[in-house]
Amino acid sequence: MTNSSEQDFDSEPVSDSDNLPDPGLPRTATSAVTGIGIGAIAQEIGLTKDTLRVWERRYGFPQPMRSAGGERLYPQEQVTKLRLVKRLLDAGHRPSKVLGQSIDVLQQLAESSGVGQDAPDAELDHLISLLRASAYEDFRFGLLKRATRDGLERFVLDVAAPLSARVGNAWAAGSLQVYHEHLFSETIQSTMRALMRPLSDALRGRGGRPRVLLTTLSGEGHGLGILMAEAMFTLSECECVQLGLQTPLHDIVDAVTAHNVDIVALSFTAVLPAQSIANGLADLRNLLPPHVRIWVGGSSPALRRKFSDGVHHIAGLTPIEETVADWRESTML
């Protein structure tokens, strides 16, 4: 867990504009300079524009070039390093400890921290190679074959979760591009929904409890984690209400009332700053009735902190079944 001053590193006010000259940055007098713009970088890597600007001033990295119009442009080698930095931050490292290091040092740190190390699975490695080679139909077929053979639970735990980690690690290393990741997400989500549909349809209307509402808060645009959680809740015979991504707090509260929800399940990656997660959960807790519980999970390091009563962190997908059983037992007392 980072300390409070670095948890909020991307909330520092920024006064300079990407459209204004900055004499302190490398620049070119021509329009021939090439690189990736700050907006594309922020979206691709999952960092805010303000975060990149603050790192630039505070730590001296990244060091973008400037176009003739004054826009920040990031060379490919800096993009590669930013991907690796992001993975290390997700693993709990501090910005001040990693941003000044070379790529070689960061790769060594990643290896010693377990970042990018995957359990051996030749079949998953083959799927990644198909994705990297843009063999899309073969990739889809391989994924569907594994899903058909394994069933929903084993597919989620043994394929979807570790394959997602492999894709993220390959993307951070620069061996997969954003469009590869988008294809992966679309394919694995459609496969999981197809597996879940018969069971979800059978559960609907049975009156089984708990009734679980699944979504993400505003600013959290990654949906694979909440979909994997939905699969595990469905296998635990919960009736699930899926709201999609980035639902405003008051809409969550309205949906809880309309669907008689017992639990709000939220997923977080490291896209949102720690303080934003804490504030969002505190606000939601205050808005919801006391008997409605909030369960959170995901890869964000911010989830390691202690939350207020009524907010429970589920560390992984496997504990969902036991947590649901505990809820049922507690409501019967």
N, C-alpha and C positions, 0 to 999 in steps of 0.2 A: 504494500500500500504506500502510495506517495504521501509526503507531508502536505499540510493544507495549502502552503504557499505554491506548491507545484501542481496540486489538484486543480487549482483555478488559473493555471497559466494561460488559458485561452479566453479568459474573461476580461483581460486587461483592455481598457479602451484604446482604440486605434484611430489616429487622426489622419494618417497619410492615405491618399487614394491611389488606386492602381492606375489612374489616369493622369497623375501628376508626376513630374520628374522628381527623382530622388538622387541627389548628387553623391550619396554615400554608397550607391550600388553600382556594380559593373553594368555598363551599357554600351550600346553601339550606335553609331550615327546613321546606319542604314537600316532598312527594313528586312535585311536578309537574315537576321538572327532567328534561329529556330529553337523551339522548346515547347513545353506544355504550359498552358495558362493556369493561373491560380485557381480559377473556378473548376476546371477539369481535374486538377490535382486534388482539391478538397473533396470532390465527389468520388473520385476513384479510390483514394486511400482511406477516406473516412475521417478526415481532419477538417476543422473549420478554417476559413480564410484568415480569421483573426489569430488562430493558433500559429499558422505559418508565419504571419507577420511578426508576432511576438517572439517566436524562436529566432527569427532573422535578427532582431534587434538585441535580444537578451543573450543568445548563445553564438551568434555569428553563422548559423546554418539554419535553413538553406541560404544560398547566395544566388538568387535568380539574376538572369540578364534582363535587360529592358528592351522592348520593341521601340520603334520610332515613335509610337503613340504613347509610350510610358507604361505599357502593360508588363507585369512580371511574367517572365517565361523561364521555365525550369528545365535545364538540360537533362538528358536521359540518365546520366550517372547519378544526379541528385535525386531523381525520381526513384531509382533503385534503392538508394540509401534511405529515403523516406519510408519506403515500404518496409524495410528491415527495422527501422526505428519504430514504426507503428506496431509491428509484431512484438518487439521487446517491451514497449509500453503496455501492451495488452497483457503481457506476462508479469507486470508489476514493477518494471524498471523506471527510474526517474529520468525526465528529460535532460537534466543537467549532467547526468552520468553517461548518456549515450550520444547526444547530439554532436559533441566535439570529437568523437572517435572516428577512425577510418572504417571503411567497409570491412576490411580484413579483421579488424578488432571486433567489430559488431558481429560478424559471422562466428568468430570464436566464442563470443559471449552468448550468442544464440545457442550454439552447440552445448555449452556448459549449463545453460538454463533449461535445456530441453525444448527450446523453441524450434519447430521445424522437424523434430524427430517423430516419425510415425512408426507404429507397430508394423512388423512385416506382414504383408498380405499381397501375394503376387497378383491376385485377381483385381484388387483395387489399383495396384500399380499399372496394370494393363489398361484399366479404364482411364486413368490419368494420361497414359500415353496416347490413347485414342482421342481424348479431348485435345491434347497438345497438337496432334497431327490433323486436327479439324475433321476427323472421321466421325461426323455427327451421327449418322444413322447407325453405325456400328456401336457408338457410345450409348445411344438410346436403347438399342437392342440388348447390349450387355447389362445395362442397368435394369431393364425390365425382366430379363432372364434371372438375374440375381434376386429381384423382388418376388418373382413368382415362386422361386425355389425356397426362399427363406421365410416368407410370410412377414407380416407387418412389424412385429416386435424385433425380430432378428435383423430385418432390413434397416430399421431405425438405428439400432444400437451398433450393428456390425458393419453397416454400409453407409447410411446417410451421415452419421456423426463423424466417423473417421475419414470418410471421403471428403467431407466439407473441410476438415482440418488439412488434408493433403492439398486440396485446391487452394486454400488460403496460404499455405506455406509456399506452394509453387508460384502463386501470384506475388507474394512478398519477395521471392527470389528473382522475379522477372521472367520466369520460364513459362508462365501463363499470362495472357492479357485479359483486360476487363471483359471483352466479348466472350472469352472462354468461360469466365466465371458466370456471366449472365446466362449462357447456354446451360451450364451445369445447374444453376439454381432453377431455371424454368423446367428442365427435364426431371430433376429429382423431386420438385414440388408436385408436378403433375402425376408422377409415379406414386408418391405417397398418398395423394388425394384419391387416386383410383383404388389403392389398397384399403383406405379407410372407409370409403363410401358405403359398402354393404353393412359394416358394423355400425356406422353412424346412423344409417337409416333404420336399422333394427332397434337402436337405443332410443330414437326420437319418439317422444310421447309416452314412454314407459313410466315416467315420473321418478326415475332413479336419481339419487343424490350422491355426491354434490353436483349441482349445476355450475359449470365453470365457464366464465367469460374469458376469452383469450384475445390479447391485442398488444400493441406497443404504444408508448407515449409519443407525443409530438417530437419530431427530430430523430426518432429511431426507425430507420427505414429498412432494416434487415429482418426478413420474415421467416427464414428457414428454421431458426431456433424455436419460435413459437409454434410452427407447424409440427416439428418433432415432438414438442411437449403435448400438443393436441393429440397426436397419435398415442402417446403413452397414457394420457387421461382417458381416451376412448377405450383402450385396452383394459383400463381399470373400471370400466362401466360407468363413467361419468357422462352426463349429457353436456355437450360442449356448445357454446355460443361463440362463434368466430366473428370478430368485428374487423379483421384486417389490420392494417398498420396505421400508426400515427393518429390515434384517436384522441381528440380533446377530452380533458378531464370531465367536463360537464356531460358530454355525450356518453362517457363510460358510466357515470352515475345514473343517467336516464335509462341506459340499457340494463343496468343492474336491477332497477325497479321494474322495468317492463318485462323482464324475463325471469324475475324471482331468483336472481343469481346468489349463490353461496360464496363463491370464491372468484376473485379477479386474478388471473395469471398473466404476468408481464415478463417479457424477455428483453434483455439489455446486452448489447455489444459495447465496445469501447468508443462508439461514435459520440455518445453523449458525455459531457464532462461529469465528474463525480458529484459536484455540487448540484448540477441540474437534475440528476437522478434522485439525490436526497430530497431536494425541494419538491420535485414532482410527486414522490411517494408520500411525503408529509402532507402535501395539499390534498392528494387523493384520499389518504387515510382520514383526514378531517371531514371530507365531503361524504364519505360512505357511512352507512349505518354501522354501529359497532360490531354487529354479528357477522358482517361480510368481511371475510379475510382476504388479505393480499399475499399472493405467493409470487416470488420473483426468482428468475434464474437467467443463465447466460454467461458469456465470457468476460463481462466487464469487471475489471479489478475493483470497481466501486462497490460491488456486492459483498466484498469481504468485511465491510464495516458493519457495526451493530445498528439495527434499525429499531424503530419504536414498536411497541406492542401492536399486534395485528398485522405486521409485515414479516413474512417468513421467507428465508432464503432456502431454496432447494438446490443443493449442490450436485447438479447433473440430472440425467434423464432416469436412470435406474431407481433412485429413491422416490420417484413420483408415486409408484404403487403403494409403498409403505406409508407415505405421507397421507394419501387418500384414505387408507385403512385407519390410520390414527384419527383422522377427522371424523370418520363414521363412528368410531368407538366413542369419541368424546361427545358427539351429539346425542348418543344413546344413553349417556349417564344421567 
